[in-house]
Amino acid sequence: MTSKKWFFSILILTISSLILIAGLVFFVDPFFHYRAPNKKLFYKLYDQRSQNDGITRKFDYDAIITGTSMAENFSVSQFNEGLSVNAIKVPYSGATYKEINDNLEVAFKSGHHPRYVLRPLDYSLLVRDKDELRDDMGEYPYWLTNDIIWDDVKYLLNKDVVVRYALPAVIGYFQGKNPGYTSFDEYSYTDGNNIYGKDRVLLGRKSFKEPEEYYLPSGEDMLMLSENIEQNVVALARMHPETTFLYFFPPYSMAYWGDLYEQGVLDNIRTFKAQAIEQMLECENIHIYSFTTHTEITADLDRYRDQAHYDYNVNCMIMDLIMEYEKGYENTDIFSVSDRITKENADRYLAEEAMLLNSFDYNSLIK
């Protein structure tokens, strides 16, 4: 064989191989970039940043559970049964408010009309630039979330997509594996892999000290907060009054608040939270929940794996309380007056929370 024929043979073989690989990914479409799941294949839901956009665009649903890792361990079947919905769960571990809101915008733009959106609002992400994304978590898959066709090559010829997703789906078909996809109860569920306990939360801390100095929020912080809440929390609710947005402040442990108290910044976080609540209360279809006063949970550090992340049972409690409120079954023997924050009780709630957090004996957590 001449060198010219050899060159063209290798070229044709290479091109054919690339077409075959791209065709396999296109056919299986494990990230649902082009279509809904093939009903003959089984899809493993695993990669939040790569698969959530496709799930949001292509799946059939009328409710959404989203947010950071604080939303990962929610039971979608519990939500579906409680509010008679068909929900998807699309969490983004560690994501900023913008990344989560961008995905929610995709839901509406793709023709979906969710009745409910359940979403935690992490304290640690309140004061961030409104356009911030987590670049430290690896390259953001813009080729999946944008509408530019030619950069789909990063998806169609991606080795990880082929090896970890496309090939297993095809092999599973020939092995007779039942078609479908990972249930949303299982998707991103981490509780079984986590280790909880007081020692993990305190990390050897011997005491909580009185603050040496107190700090006040800066004007720059307040502006950043306001812009973040307006763009990534309130604006979408204002545009879609037909949807009820169930926003809640997660019940971080009392160790988290004790750490802030020692640093002299506890009142800063409370000020940020109060401002966020004020802005959200402008929209009647935003229902705000907070569970700080549930010290039977927040002071029980054996329920946590760090200062913020609680176990699955707390997720169930949060969802149960929210759903009962939404169904109108409020009962003062069951519910704290502060679980649901409204225009009428916001000032009272904030005052009660301030009294609790500033008077709590944080050293009792160590004993």
C-alpha positions as CSV (number, residue, x, y, z in Angstrom):
1,M,0.0,0.0,0.0
2,T,1.4,3.4,-1.0
3,S,1.8,6.1,1.7
4,K,-1.0,8.1,0.0
5,K,-3.5,5.2,0.2
6,W,-2.3,4.5,3.8
7,F,-3.0,8.1,4.7
8,F,-6.5,8.1,3.2
9,S,-7.3,4.7,4.8
10,I,-6.3,6.0,8.2
11,L,-8.2,9.3,7.6
12,I,-11.4,7.4,6.5
13,L,-11.1,5.0,9.5
14,T,-10.7,7.9,11.9
15,I,-13.6,9.9,10.5
16,S,-15.8,6.7,10.5
17,S,-14.9,6.0,14.1
18,L,-15.7,9.6,15.2
19,I,-19.0,9.4,13.3
20,L,-19.8,6.1,15.0
21,I,-19.0,7.5,18.5
22,A,-21.0,10.7,17.9
23,G,-23.9,8.7,16.5
24,L,-23.9,6.5,19.6
25,V,-24.0,9.5,21.9
26,F,-26.7,11.2,19.7
27,F,-28.8,8.1,19.7
28,V,-28.6,7.3,23.4
29,D,-28.5,11.0,24.4
30,P,-27.7,10.3,28.1
31,F,-27.8,14.0,29.0
32,F,-31.2,14.5,27.2
33,H,-29.7,17.3,25.1
34,Y,-31.8,16.5,22.0
35,R,-34.8,14.5,23.3
36,A,-36.6,12.8,26.2
37,P,-35.2,9.4,27.3
38,N,-35.5,6.6,24.8
39,K,-38.2,4.3,26.3
40,K,-36.1,1.2,25.4
41,L,-33.0,2.2,27.4
42,F,-32.1,2.6,31.0
43,Y,-30.5,5.9,32.0
44,K,-28.3,6.5,35.0
45,L,-28.9,9.9,36.5
46,Y,-25.7,10.9,38.1
47,D,-24.1,14.1,36.9
48,Q,-26.1,17.2,38.1
49,R,-24.4,19.9,36.0
50,S,-24.5,17.9,32.8
51,Q,-27.9,16.2,33.1
52,N,-30.1,18.7,34.9
53,D,-30.5,21.0,32.0
54,G,-31.8,18.2,29.8
55,I,-34.0,16.9,32.5
56,T,-35.5,20.3,32.9
57,R,-36.1,20.8,29.2
58,K,-37.2,17.3,28.1
59,F,-38.9,15.5,31.0
60,D,-42.6,15.7,31.7
61,Y,-43.4,17.3,35.1
62,D,-45.5,19.9,36.8
63,A,-43.3,20.6,39.9
64,I,-39.7,21.1,40.6
65,I,-37.4,20.4,43.6
66,T,-34.1,22.3,43.2
67,G,-31.4,24.0,45.1
68,T,-28.0,23.2,46.5
69,S,-27.0,20.0,48.4
70,M,-29.6,21.0,51.0
71,A,-32.2,19.7,48.5
72,E,-30.4,16.5,47.5
73,N,-32.0,14.2,50.0
74,F,-35.6,15.2,49.5
75,S,-38.0,12.4,48.6
76,V,-39.8,13.3,45.4
77,S,-42.4,10.6,45.9
78,Q,-43.2,12.2,49.3
79,F,-43.7,15.6,47.5
80,N,-45.7,14.0,44.7
81,E,-48.1,12.2,47.1
82,G,-48.5,15.1,49.4
83,L,-49.4,17.8,46.8
84,S,-50.6,15.5,44.0
85,V,-47.9,16.6,41.5
86,N,-45.4,15.0,39.2
87,A,-42.1,16.5,40.2
88,I,-38.5,16.3,39.1
89,K,-35.5,16.9,41.4
90,V,-32.6,18.9,39.9
91,P,-30.2,19.9,42.6
92,Y,-26.9,21.7,42.1
93,S,-24.5,20.9,44.9
94,G,-22.6,24.0,45.9
95,A,-24.3,26.2,43.3
96,T,-24.8,29.9,43.5
97,Y,-28.3,31.4,43.3
98,K,-27.7,32.3,39.7
99,E,-27.0,28.8,38.5
100,I,-30.2,27.5,40.2
101,N,-32.3,30.4,38.8
102,D,-30.9,29.9,35.3
103,N,-32.2,26.3,35.4
104,L,-35.6,27.4,36.6
105,E,-35.8,29.9,33.7
106,V,-35.1,26.9,31.4
107,A,-38.2,25.2,32.8
108,F,-40.5,28.0,31.8
109,K,-38.8,28.7,28.5
110,S,-39.0,25.1,27.4
111,G,-42.8,25.2,27.7
112,H,-43.3,23.8,31.2
113,H,-45.7,25.3,33.7
114,P,-44.7,24.1,37.2
115,R,-47.4,24.4,39.8
116,Y,-44.7,24.4,42.6
117,V,-41.0,25.1,42.9
118,L,-39.4,23.9,46.2
119,R,-36.0,25.5,46.8
120,P,-33.7,26.2,49.8
121,L,-32.1,29.5,50.2
122,D,-28.6,29.0,51.7
123,Y,-27.4,31.7,54.1
124,S,-23.8,31.2,52.8
125,L,-24.9,32.3,49.3
126,L,-27.0,35.3,50.1
127,V,-24.2,37.9,49.6
128,R,-22.8,36.9,46.3
129,D,-22.5,38.7,42.9
130,K,-25.8,38.2,41.1
131,D,-23.9,36.7,38.1
132,E,-21.5,34.5,40.0
133,L,-21.0,30.9,39.0
134,R,-18.8,28.3,40.7
135,D,-15.8,28.1,38.3
136,D,-13.9,26.2,41.0
137,M,-16.0,23.1,40.5
138,G,-14.7,22.5,37.0
139,E,-15.5,23.8,33.6
140,Y,-19.1,24.8,33.3
141,P,-20.8,22.7,30.5
142,Y,-22.0,25.7,28.4
143,W,-22.2,23.4,25.4
144,L,-25.1,21.7,27.0
145,T,-27.0,24.8,28.2
146,N,-26.6,27.0,25.2
147,D,-28.2,26.8,21.8
148,I,-25.0,26.8,19.7
149,I,-25.0,23.7,17.6
150,W,-21.3,23.4,16.6
151,D,-20.0,23.2,20.2
152,D,-22.1,20.0,20.7
153,V,-18.9,18.2,19.6
154,K,-17.8,18.5,23.3
155,Y,-20.8,16.3,24.1
156,L,-20.9,14.0,21.1
157,L,-17.2,13.1,21.3
158,N,-16.7,13.1,25.0
159,K,-14.9,10.0,26.3
160,D,-16.6,10.1,29.7
161,V,-20.1,10.4,28.1
162,V,-19.4,7.4,25.9
163,V,-17.8,5.1,28.6
164,R,-19.9,6.0,31.6
165,Y,-23.3,6.7,30.1
166,A,-23.9,5.8,26.4
167,L,-22.2,2.3,26.3
168,P,-23.8,1.1,29.6
169,A,-27.2,2.1,28.3
170,V,-26.8,0.1,25.1
171,I,-25.2,-2.9,26.9
172,G,-28.0,-2.8,29.4
173,Y,-30.5,-3.0,26.6
174,F,-28.9,-6.2,25.2
175,Q,-28.7,-7.7,28.7
176,G,-32.5,-7.2,29.0
177,K,-32.3,-4.4,31.7
178,N,-35.6,-2.8,32.4
179,P,-35.9,0.6,30.6
180,G,-36.3,3.8,32.5
181,Y,-34.0,6.0,34.6
182,T,-32.8,6.4,38.1
183,S,-35.7,7.4,40.3
184,F,-35.7,11.0,41.5
185,D,-35.7,9.7,45.1
186,E,-32.4,8.1,44.4
187,Y,-30.9,10.8,42.1
188,S,-28.3,12.8,44.1
189,Y,-29.4,11.0,47.3
190,T,-26.3,11.1,49.6
191,D,-27.8,10.2,53.1
192,G,-26.6,6.6,52.9
193,N,-23.0,7.8,52.3
194,N,-22.8,10.4,55.0
195,I,-21.6,10.1,58.5
196,Y,-23.4,12.2,61.1
197,G,-22.5,13.1,64.6
198,K,-21.7,15.8,67.2
199,D,-17.9,15.2,66.8
200,R,-18.0,15.8,63.1
201,V,-19.9,19.1,63.6
202,L,-17.8,20.5,66.4
203,L,-14.4,19.3,65.0
204,G,-12.7,19.3,68.3
205,R,-14.1,22.7,69.4
206,K,-13.8,23.1,73.2
207,S,-16.0,26.1,73.6
208,F,-17.8,29.0,72.0
209,K,-16.3,32.3,73.1
210,E,-17.9,35.7,73.5
211,P,-17.3,37.9,70.4
212,E,-14.3,40.3,70.8
213,E,-15.9,42.7,68.3
214,Y,-19.1,43.1,66.4
215,Y,-19.4,43.9,62.7
216,L,-22.1,45.6,60.7
217,P,-23.0,44.9,57.1
218,S,-21.5,47.2,54.6
219,G,-23.5,49.2,52.0
220,E,-21.7,47.1,49.3
221,D,-22.8,43.9,50.9
222,M,-26.4,45.1,51.1
223,L,-26.4,46.1,47.5
224,M,-25.0,42.8,46.4
225,L,-27.6,41.0,48.4
226,S,-30.4,43.0,47.0
227,E,-29.3,42.5,43.4
228,N,-28.8,38.8,44.0
229,I,-32.3,38.3,45.5
230,E,-34.0,40.4,42.8
231,Q,-32.4,38.7,39.8
232,N,-32.2,35.1,41.1
233,V,-35.1,34.8,43.5
234,V,-37.8,37.4,43.0
235,A,-37.8,38.3,39.3
236,L,-38.9,34.8,38.1
237,A,-41.7,34.6,40.6
238,R,-42.9,38.1,39.5
239,M,-43.0,36.9,35.9
240,H,-44.9,33.7,36.7
241,P,-47.7,34.3,39.2
242,E,-49.3,31.0,38.2
243,T,-46.5,29.1,40.0
244,T,-46.1,28.9,43.8
245,F,-42.5,29.2,44.9
246,L,-41.8,27.4,48.1
247,Y,-38.6,29.0,49.4
248,F,-37.2,28.0,52.8
249,F,-34.1,28.9,54.9
250,P,-32.6,25.5,55.8
251,P,-32.3,24.7,59.5
252,Y,-28.6,25.0,59.9
253,S,-27.4,23.6,63.2
254,M,-27.0,25.8,66.3
255,A,-23.2,25.2,65.9
256,Y,-23.3,27.3,62.7
257,W,-25.0,30.2,64.6
258,G,-22.6,29.7,67.5
259,D,-19.7,30.1,65.2
260,L,-21.2,33.3,63.7
261,Y,-21.9,34.6,67.2
262,E,-18.2,34.1,68.2
263,Q,-17.1,35.9,65.1
264,G,-19.4,38.8,65.9
265,V,-21.2,38.5,62.6
266,L,-24.4,36.7,63.6
267,D,-26.5,39.9,63.3
268,N,-25.1,40.5,59.9
269,I,-26.6,37.2,58.6
270,R,-29.9,38.1,60.3
271,T,-29.8,41.5,58.6
272,F,-29.2,39.8,55.2
273,K,-32.0,37.4,55.9
274,A,-34.4,40.2,56.9
275,Q,-33.7,42.1,53.6
276,A,-34.2,38.9,51.5
277,I,-37.5,38.3,53.3
278,E,-38.7,41.9,52.7
279,Q,-38.0,41.6,48.9
280,M,-39.6,38.2,48.6
281,L,-42.8,39.3,50.4
282,E,-43.4,41.6,47.5
283,C,-44.6,38.5,45.6
284,E,-47.7,36.8,46.9
285,N,-46.8,33.6,45.1
286,I,-43.5,33.3,47.1
287,H,-44.2,31.4,50.3
288,I,-41.3,31.8,52.7
289,Y,-40.5,29.2,55.4
290,S,-37.8,29.1,58.1
291,F,-37.1,26.5,60.7
292,T,-34.5,28.2,63.0
293,T,-36.7,28.0,66.0
294,H,-36.9,24.2,65.8
295,T,-34.1,23.7,68.4
296,E,-35.2,20.1,68.9
297,I,-33.5,19.6,65.5
298,T,-30.9,22.3,65.3
299,A,-29.5,21.7,68.7
300,D,-29.3,17.9,68.1
301,L,-25.9,17.8,66.4
302,D,-26.2,14.1,65.9
303,R,-28.5,14.9,63.1
304,Y,-25.8,16.8,61.2
305,R,-22.6,15.9,59.2
306,D,-21.3,19.4,59.5
307,Q,-22.6,22.7,60.7
308,A,-25.2,22.9,57.9
309,H,-26.0,19.5,56.4
310,Y,-28.7,17.5,58.1
311,D,-29.9,14.0,57.7
312,Y,-32.7,12.6,55.5
313,N,-35.3,12.7,58.4
314,V,-34.9,16.4,58.6
315,N,-35.6,16.7,54.9
316,C,-38.8,14.7,55.4
317,M,-39.8,17.0,58.3
318,I,-39.2,20.1,56.3
319,M,-41.3,18.8,53.4
320,D,-44.1,17.6,55.6
321,L,-44.4,20.9,57.4
322,I,-44.4,22.9,54.1
323,M,-46.9,20.6,52.5
324,E,-49.3,20.8,55.4
325,Y,-49.2,24.6,55.3
326,E,-49.8,24.5,51.5
327,K,-52.8,22.2,52.0
328,G,-54.2,24.6,54.7
329,Y,-54.0,22.2,57.6
330,E,-52.3,24.6,60.0
331,N,-52.6,23.4,63.6
332,T,-51.0,25.4,66.4
333,D,-50.3,22.2,68.3
334,I,-48.1,21.0,65.5
335,F,-46.7,24.0,63.8
336,S,-44.4,26.7,65.1
337,V,-45.9,30.2,64.5
338,S,-42.7,31.1,62.7
339,D,-42.5,28.3,60.2
340,R,-44.3,30.3,57.5
341,I,-43.2,33.9,57.3
342,T,-45.8,36.4,56.0
343,K,-46.2,40.2,55.9
344,E,-48.3,39.9,59.1
345,N,-45.8,38.0,61.2
346,A,-42.4,38.8,59.6
347,D,-41.4,41.4,62.3
348,R,-42.5,39.1,65.1
349,Y,-40.6,36.1,63.5
350,L,-37.4,38.1,63.2
351,A,-37.6,39.4,66.8
352,E,-38.2,35.8,68.1
353,E,-35.3,34.5,66.0
354,A,-33.0,37.3,67.2
355,M,-33.9,36.6,70.8
356,L,-33.2,32.9,70.4
357,L,-29.9,33.2,68.5
358,N,-28.5,35.9,70.8
359,S,-29.4,34.3,74.1
360,F,-28.8,30.6,73.2
361,D,-26.2,28.8,75.4
362,Y,-24.0,27.6,72.5
363,N,-21.6,25.9,75.0
364,S,-24.4,23.6,75.9
365,L,-23.8,21.9,72.5
366,I,-20.4,20.8,73.7
367,K,-21.4,19.3,77.0
